[in-house]
Amino acid sequence: MKVSDLKIKLFADGADLAGMKTMYANPAIKGFTTNPTLMRKAGIADYKAFALDVLKAIPDRPVSFEVFADELPEMAVQAREIATWGPNVNVKIPVTNTKRVFTGPIIRELAAVGIQVNVTAVFTPEQVKAIAECLSRDTPAIVSVFAGRIADTGLDPVPVMKECGRLLAGRPKAELLWASPREVLNVVHAEESGCHIITATNDILAKLGLFGKDLGDYSLETVQMFYKDATAAGYSIGAPASRKAS
């Protein structure tokens, strides 16, 4: 398989503006996601200023920014503000708050007025079913299921994602997103699962150039790498020690 054969849309996940600009230069990258954790790790101090800088650099592909309030009414206020930042913004709403309160009422409210949401931190088909009931048939939306974290628990995420896709079938403008991939193979898994989107960090996306690579050539390159590094390090085994007379 080649990258050009993929039907799934590739999104870049991160909070480094320079890296996002680099990915924007790649026409294969169809959108962008970020979250408060990534932004904090990147040292972002001003949430809105960063978001506006991103949208200035990326004006014509979807970009997701997340609310960070915990009370549902304040989430709704933040979501409406974020939605004004640009026509290509998806507002990320966590499936619950920290008290396990389902955010369905907010999802329903926002979708009803045409705000495109990205429902995030989703892990179960039951959550997807509840989300689908809140989405509008007329407003595009993304449902981000954290398949990579599901796999971290020892559970195969592929059947889970297939079931999630089935549950979203009644919402034709809702797209299923494979979140938190751990390796390039997950792109294939997401494609085979029927996902519409996969979002991945730049280091994973950079490996897409390996798609279709001849494994014999890859083996030789690996051997050459080991040889080159051993030679550059000046390693020596030395002469074998003489055996003591028995």
C-alpha positions in Angstrom: 0.0 0.0 0.0 1.1 3.5 -0.8 0.1 6.7 1.0 -1.7 7.8 -2.2 -3.9 4.7 -2.0 -5.3 5.7 1.4 -8.9 6.9 1.5 -8.7 7.9 5.2 -7.9 11.6 5.9 -4.6 12.3 7.7 -4.6 15.0 10.4 -1.6 16.2 12.3 -1.7 16.3 16.1 0.5 18.7 18.0 1.0 22.2 19.4 4.3 23.3 17.9 3.5 26.1 15.4 6.6 25.5 13.3 5.8 21.8 13.1 2.2 22.6 12.2 3.3 24.9 9.4 5.6 22.2 8.1 2.7 19.8 8.0 0.5 22.4 6.4 2.9 22.5 3.5 2.2 18.9 2.9 -1.1 18.5 0.8 -1.6 15.0 2.2 -2.3 16.5 5.6 -6.0 17.4 5.6 -6.5 18.8 9.1 -5.0 19.5 12.5 -5.8 18.7 16.1 -4.4 19.8 19.4 -5.4 19.8 23.1 -4.5 21.6 26.3 -2.0 18.9 27.4 0.0 19.2 24.1 -0.1 23.0 24.4 1.2 23.0 28.0 4.0 20.6 27.0 4.9 23.0 24.1 5.1 25.9 26.6 2.0 27.8 25.3 1.1 30.5 27.8 -1.7 32.3 25.9 -4.3 29.9 24.6 -6.2 32.2 22.4 -3.2 34.0 21.0 -1.7 30.7 20.0 -4.9 29.5 18.4 -5.2 32.7 16.4 -1.6 32.3 15.2 -2.4 28.8 14.1 -5.5 29.8 12.2 -3.6 32.6 10.5 -1.1 30.1 9.3 -3.7 27.4 8.5 -6.8 29.2 7.3 -8.4 26.6 5.0 -8.1 23.2 6.7 -10.0 21.9 9.8 -8.3 22.7 13.1 -9.6 21.5 16.5 -9.3 23.5 19.7 -10.6 22.2 23.0 -12.7 23.8 25.8 -11.1 23.4 29.2 -13.8 24.4 31.7 -15.3 21.6 33.8 -18.8 22.9 34.5 -21.1 22.4 31.5 -22.5 25.9 31.3 -19.0 27.3 31.2 -18.0 24.7 28.6 -20.8 26.0 26.4 -19.6 29.6 26.8 -16.0 28.7 25.9 -17.2 26.6 22.9 -19.2 29.5 21.4 -16.2 31.8 21.8 -13.8 29.3 20.2 -16.2 28.8 17.3 -15.9 32.5 16.4 -12.1 32.2 15.9 -12.4 30.9 12.3 -14.7 29.1 9.9 -12.4 26.1 9.9 -12.6 25.5 13.6 -13.9 22.4 15.2 -14.6 22.9 18.9 -13.4 19.9 21.0 -15.8 18.9 23.7 -14.8 16.0 26.1 -17.4 13.3 26.2 -17.7 13.9 30.0 -16.4 16.4 32.5 -14.1 15.3 35.4 -17.2 14.2 37.4 -18.3 11.8 34.6 -21.2 14.0 33.7 -22.1 13.4 30.0 -21.7 16.5 27.9 -24.5 15.5 25.6 -26.7 18.6 26.3 -23.8 20.9 25.2 -23.1 18.7 22.1 -26.8 18.9 21.2 -27.0 22.7 21.8 -23.9 23.5 19.7 -24.8 21.1 16.9 -28.3 22.6 16.7 -26.9 26.1 16.0 -24.4 24.9 13.4 -21.2 24.7 15.5 -18.9 21.9 14.4 -17.8 19.9 17.4 -15.1 17.3 17.8 -16.2 15.1 20.7 -13.1 13.9 22.3 -11.7 11.4 24.9 -14.3 8.8 23.7 -13.5 5.2 24.5 -16.6 3.0 24.2 -19.3 2.3 21.7 -21.9 3.1 24.4 -20.4 6.7 24.5 -20.6 6.9 20.7 -24.2 5.8 20.7 -25.1 8.5 23.2 -23.1 11.1 21.2 -24.8 10.2 17.9 -28.2 10.8 19.5 -27.1 14.4 20.3 -25.6 15.3 16.9 -27.5 17.1 14.2 -28.0 15.5 10.8 -27.2 18.8 9.2 -24.0 19.9 11.0 -20.7 18.3 10.4 -19.0 16.8 13.4 -16.0 14.6 14.5 -16.1 11.9 17.1 -12.6 11.1 18.3 -12.2 7.6 19.7 -8.9 7.0 21.5 -8.1 3.7 19.8 -4.4 3.9 20.8 -5.3 4.1 24.5 -7.8 1.3 24.0 -5.0 -0.8 22.6 -2.8 0.1 25.6 -5.3 -1.8 27.8 -4.7 -5.0 25.8 -8.0 -4.7 23.9 -8.0 -4.9 20.1 -9.4 -1.5 19.0 -10.3 -2.5 15.5 -13.6 -4.2 16.3 -14.4 -1.3 18.7 -13.9 1.2 15.9 -16.0 -0.8 13.5 -18.9 -0.8 15.9 -18.4 2.9 16.5 -18.7 3.5 12.8 -21.9 1.5 12.7 -23.4 3.5 15.5 -22.6 6.8 13.6 -24.1 5.6 10.3 -27.3 7.5 11.1 -25.4 10.7 11.2 -23.9 11.0 7.7 -22.1 14.3 8.4 -20.3 12.8 11.5 -16.8 11.5 10.9 -15.1 8.9 13.1 -11.6 9.8 14.0 -8.9 7.2 15.2 -7.0 9.1 18.0 -3.8 8.4 19.8 -2.1 6.0 17.2 1.0 4.3 18.4 2.6 3.3 15.1 2.2 3.8 11.4 0.4 0.4 11.1 -2.5 2.1 13.0 -3.1 4.1 9.8 -3.9 0.8 8.0 -6.0 -0.4 11.0 -7.9 2.8 10.9 -8.5 2.5 7.2 -9.7 -1.1 7.5 -11.9 -0.1 10.4 -13.8 2.4 8.2 -12.6 5.5 10.1 -12.8 8.7 8.2 -9.8 10.4 9.9 -6.7 9.5 11.8 -4.8 12.1 13.7 -1.1 11.5 14.5 2.0 13.2 15.8 4.5 14.5 13.3 7.0 11.7 14.1 4.4 9.1 13.2 3.4 11.0 10.0 7.0 11.3 9.0 7.2 7.5 8.8 4.5 7.3 6.2 7.4 7.5 3.6 8.1 3.9 4.5 4.8 2.7 3.1 5.5 0.2 0.4 9.2 0.0 1.1 10.9 -3.2 0.0 11.7 -5.2 3.1 14.9 -6.6 1.6 16.2 -3.1 1.0 15.1 -2.1 4.5 17.0 -5.1 6.0 20.2 -4.1 4.1 19.9 -0.5 5.2 19.6 -1.7 8.8 22.7 -3.8 8.5 24.5 -0.9 7.0 23.4 1.4 9.8 24.8 -1.0 12.4 28.1 -1.3 10.6 28.4 2.4 10.1 27.8 3.2 13.7 30.1 0.5 15.0 32.9 1.8 12.7 32.3 5.4 13.6 32.5 4.5 17.3 35.8 2.8 16.8 34.7 -0.4 18.6 37.1 -3.2 18.8 36.6 -6.7 20.2 40.4 -7.3 20.6 42.4 -10.4 20.1 40.9 -13.6 21.7 42.4 -14.3 25.2 44.9 -17.2 25.1 43.5 -20.4 26.6 45.1 -21.6 29.8 46.8 -25.0 29.6 44.7 -27.7 31.1 
